[in-house]
Amino acid sequence: MKTVRQSVQMLDFSRQFSTIEEEVMAAIEEVCRSQKFILGPQVTSFEAAASASCGAFFGIGCASGTDALWLAMAGAGVGSGDAVVTSPFSFFATASAILRCGARPIFADIDGLTFNLSSAAVTEAIEQAQLDSTATVKAVLPVHLYGQCAEWAGFTQVRERFGVALVEDAAQAFGAKWNNTPAGSLGDAAAFSFYPTKNLSAFGDAGLVTTSNAAIEDRAKLLRAHGMRQRYVHEEVGWNSRLDSIQAAVLEVKLRYVPAWSKARRDRAAAYNEMFLQAGLVADSAMDGVVLPFSDARAEHVFHQYVVRVPRRDALRAYLTEQKIGTEVYYPIPLHLQSSLAFLGYKAGDFPVAEKAAAEVLALPIYPELREDEQQAVVDAIAEFWKSGNAQAREASSY
Ligand SMILES: Cc1ncc(COP(=O)(O)O)c(C=O)c1O
C-alpha cells in the first residue's frame, strides 16, 4: 500500500508574515504617509542598522544583490581590463556582475566539503594569470554559499600575498560569521541580496553593499545614483540602483528577528542531521547514502539552505516531487559551462569538484517556521526511496 504523506513546501512565506504582519504593515504605512519613497529616512536608517549588525562602518542600499555585487566591486576599483577570481559554483550573478564591471571572471575550483571557493585553487589561478599576463587580477570574490562563510583565513593570505581586494558575495549569508566576525565585514566590501527567499528578505528586490572603507562607500554611492553628487552634474556614468523606502522599512523590521531566525535555521539543520542518523541513511565508507552538510567549526553557518549530497540525485528528486515534497538544486550547471559564458573558453572537466557537486547536491526545505513533523516527513520519504532503490539494485544484481 502506498503511504499517504503530508506535503512539504520548499518555503512558505506566509508563516513568517503572520508573525510580523502588524509591525511590517505599520512600517509600510509610515512610508506611505511620509510620501518619501526613494532613498528616504527609512533607507538611511536601515543602512545604518544593517551595516552595524555586520560590523561594517557603511551600508549602501541598492536595487538588488546583483547590483550590490557590481557596486561593491566597482567601488573596490574593479574595472575594464581587470580580472576577478571567483567560484564556478554559484548563482549566475556572481559572474555576470564581474562582466558588468567591464572585468573578466576567472574561475577556480571549490572545496568539496563546504562547496565554497578554495583559497588554494585561487592561489593557483592567480599565479597562472600572472604567467599568462592577460589581465590584472584586481579582486577575489568568494561566495558564502548556502549561508556558510568561505574559508576566510586562506583568503586573507591571498590578499596579503597578491595585493588583491577581497569582495564577499554574501547574498546568502546575512547573519553568518567567520571566527566571530560577521559576513559583511570580512572583506574590503560585501554584497547582500534581500530577494524574498533570502534569510533577511524584502517584499521585492533589494540589496546592500557593506564596507568600512570610505573611498569604496563614496564610489558605490555615486554609482548607484547615476554618478551624481550634485543635482544633474554627472561625475561618471553610473546607473539607477536606488533602494526604495518601503523595502528599507520592511527590512529594518525584519532585521531585528535575524538572530532568532538564524538560530531556528541551525536548530532545524541539527534536527535533520539527527533524523538522518536515526534512519540509518548517513553515508559512510561502507554505504552509499546521504552526505550531510559540513559545518566548519570556525564558521557560524546560518543555513540559508540545507544541502545534502546524494547518489541518483535526479531520481530521488523526481520521487520527492511525486510525494509532494519540495526540493531544489542550487546549482545544476556550473557557471563555466553556461552557454552565455562560453566565450570565456572553459570546458567540461576544468573544475571537477564543482561539476561533481552540481550533479549531486539537493537542497531540502529549511526555514525558521518549518515544523518537526514536516522534517520527519522529508526524511521518511528519502528513506522510502532508498529502501526501494536498494531492493531494485539487489534484484538487478541477482539476474
Ligand atoms: C550567491 C548569490 N549571488 C548573487 C545573487 C543575486 O542577488 P539578487 O537576486 O538580489 O540580484 C544571489 C541571489 O539570488 C545569490 O544567491
The ligand as an SDF file (V2000), in Angstrom:
LIG
                    3D

 16 16  0  0  0  0  0  0  0  0999 V2000
   25.1950   33.8200   -4.4030 C   0  0  0  0  0  0  0  0  0  0  0  0
   24.2960   34.8800   -4.9640 C   0  0  0  0  0  0  0  0  0  0  0  0
   24.8570   35.9610   -5.5400 N   0  0  0  0  0  0  0  0  0  0  0  0
   24.1100   36.9560   -6.0490 C   0  0  0  0  0  0  0  0  0  0  0  0
   22.7330   36.9030   -6.0070 C   0  0  0  0  0  0  0  0  0  0  0  0
   21.9510   37.9920   -6.6820 C   0  0  0  0  0  0  0  0  0  0  0  0
   21.0320   38.6190   -5.8330 O   0  0  0  0  0  0  0  0  0  0  0  0
   19.6790   39.2580   -6.4220 P   0  0  0  0  0  0  0  0  0  0  0  0
   18.8040   38.1480   -6.8470 O   0  0  0  0  0  0  0  0  0  0  0  0
   19.1330   40.0290   -5.2550 O   0  0  0  0  0  0  0  0  0  0  0  0
   20.0690   40.1540   -7.5520 O   0  0  0  0  0  0  0  0  0  0  0  0
   22.1010   35.8140   -5.3900 C   0  0  0  0  0  0  0  0  0  0  0  0
   20.6450   35.7360   -5.2270 C   0  0  0  0  0  0  0  0  0  0  0  0
   19.8440   35.3480   -5.9800 O   0  0  0  0  0  0  0  0  0  0  0  0
   22.9050   34.7640   -4.8890 C   0  0  0  0  0  0  0  0  0  0  0  0
   22.3510   33.6820   -4.3370 O   0  0  0  0  0  0  0  0  0  0  0  0
  1  2  1  0
  2  3  1  0
  2 15  2  0
  3  4  2  0
  4  5  1  0
  5  6  1  0
  5 12  2  0
  6  7  1  0
  7  8  1  0
  8  9  2  0
  8 10  1  0
  8 11  1  0
 12 13  1  0
 12 15  1  0
 13 14  2  0
 15 16  1  0
M  END
$$$$
